[in-house]
Amino acid sequence: MKKLYLNTGKFDTIFNDLKDSFGGELTTENNEYNLTIQSKWAKGSISGIRFEKEMSYMHFDLMFHKDVTLSMESFQTSPVFFVYCTEGDVTHSFGATGVRKRMKSQQSGILANTSSINSVLYFEGFKRTQFTVIGMPTNVSDNVVNAQFVTQLKNKFVNESGNYIFVGPQNSKIVNKLQELKTISQKGTVKDLLQRSILNSVLEMEIAQHSNSFGMMINPILDLANRQLDEIKKLSTINIYDVINAAGVIGRNYLPRVFKEKYHVSYKPYNQKLAS
């Protein structure tokens, strides 16, 4: 197993440390970084977008040639990280002896660390891993543009223990937004504005689906479905999940939990009862 240590700080420092650890060729243009790796340790690429005192974006597409442990020191800006795994898996722990939590393909995670304990990532050798990370600093005092985001992120994902981690299914709307980010064809200032807009949208959706406002958004739809139960019973093929998902509610993956809390029954048996 190869054990690596990553100093955190400015984006330049992070990418230069990654280059030193894995080898490869690093290119930069404006606020974008691309590291192409072809070495005895790994092959693949790491790309990133930096916004000063705001959010950051990184995409990893790697295959390691042996098991790798990557220990990262705590960030001074105490960011909240949103992680989206699209292939392979990523395992995380707070400290080398901490509890390990695995994020599998098609899952997303949220990570916050305001303590001095390092975050440790574990990767299996000879297994392709793809994941995207969006980081949002939470202790930048003069971050006026995203002040509202910072406050909401602190309230939702920063706790007294200093460590927070959540793993769950991916939100398809966020996945589509991240795909949209990769296909931007514009250049210069227009590209920069589009990148910021997409990443802000992702943060808005994350905050919405992890807050009480989500329940407020979905309750009227559930109430309407309940009032029209007699009409719905006539349609033996009705699917509550499809109906509410088609209504455009953010975070369709959280519908089963919300539905069960309100009606004390899973939506799948509920649909079966309607069909019968």
Buried (B, 14 or more C-beta within 10 A) or exposed (E): EBEBEBEBEEBEEBBBBBBEBBBBEBEBEEBBBBBBBEEEBBBBBBBBBBBEEBBBBBBBBBBBEEBBBBBBBBBEBBBBBBBBBBEBBBBBBBBEEBEEBEBEBEBBBBBBBBBEBBBBBBBBBEEEBBBBBBBBBBBBEEBEEBEEBBEBBBEBBBEEEBBBBBBBEBBEBBBEBBEBBEEEEEEEEEBBEBBBEBBBBBBBBBBBBBBEEBBEBBEEBBEEBEEEEEEBEEEEEBBBBEBBBEBEBBBBBBBEBBBEEBBEEEBEEBBEEBEE
